[in-house]
Amino acid sequence: MDRDSAPQEITSLVGREVYSNNGVFLGEVEDIRLDLDTEEVTGLALHELNRELFDSEALTARGVIIPYRWVQSVGDIIIVNDLVERIQDAKSGSDEEAPA
């Protein structure tokens, strides 16, 4: 969230859809992880996950938590960097950026 903008209730993040900066849907914010000592948001708990991206996690867990440092912007939706996609690509063994 823009630190210069007017303060918002952190609960306003709950229910927002989360997308990568490449436009891939990741999930929906179900809860917020807070560090009470520093009074900062440290993570977003997602549910309603994209089954293609989080197949094993979607079957075995209720959701995933992504670090808040990955968040690039917050508006009607939340945009995070594409690290989630890169992690999933590494898990599947695909390396599309490697020279042929």
N, C-alpha and C positions, 0 to 999 in steps of 0.2 A: 504494500500500500504506500502511496505517496506520503512521505513524512511531513510535507508542507501543507497537505490538505487538512480540512476540518476533521476532527476525530470522529470515528464511527464506532458503533457497537461491534465487537468482534463476532457477536452472534449473527450479524448480518452476512457473514461468510457462509454460514450453514445453509445448505441447499443449492449453492451455486455450482454450476458445472465447471469442470477443470479440463482444459485443453493444453496440449503442447504448443510450442510456438510454430509447429508445422501443421497445426490444425487437427491433430489426432485427439479424439475424446479419450480422457483417462478415467473419469469417474465423477462422482458428486460429493461435495463436502458434507460429511456427516457430523464431524466434531473437530475441535481445535485443540492442539497440544500447546500448553502454556508453560513457560518457566516463571514461576511465581516470584522467585528472587529478583530477576531482572525485569519482570513485568513485560515480557516479550512473547509473541507467538513464535513457537519453534517448529510446528508441523501442522499439516492438514491431514486428518483422517478421512479417507475416501471410501465410499461404498458405491454400489451400482456400477461396478468396475467394467471397463472395456474387456470383455472376455477374450478377445484375440491377444491383447497385450498382457493381461494378468491371468492367463488360463490356470496355472497351478495354484496361484494365490487365491483366485476366485473360488476354487473348489475346496481349499483347505482352511481358509481364513475368512473372517467376516469382512475384511477390507485391508487396505494398506495405508501406511502413513508416509507422506512425502515431506522432506524437510522444507521449511518455509523459505530457506535461502534460495530454493529453486524457483520461487515465484518471481515472475517478471512484471506482471501487472494484474491489478484487480479492478474490475468494473462489473458489468452485468454478468460476465464470466471471469474465470481466473485463468491466466496464461502462465505456464511454467516452461522452463527450458526443456530441450529435447533429451535430457539425460535419461529419462525413463525409457524412451524408445531405444537409445543406445545400449542401455543395460540389457534390455530384452533381446536386442540383436546379438549381443555378446553371449547371452545364455543359449540362444539357439544356434550359435556358431556361424552366423552369417556375417560377412565383412564386406559390405557393398562398396566401401571407400578404398579398399586395397586395389592396387593396380593389377591388371590381369596378366 
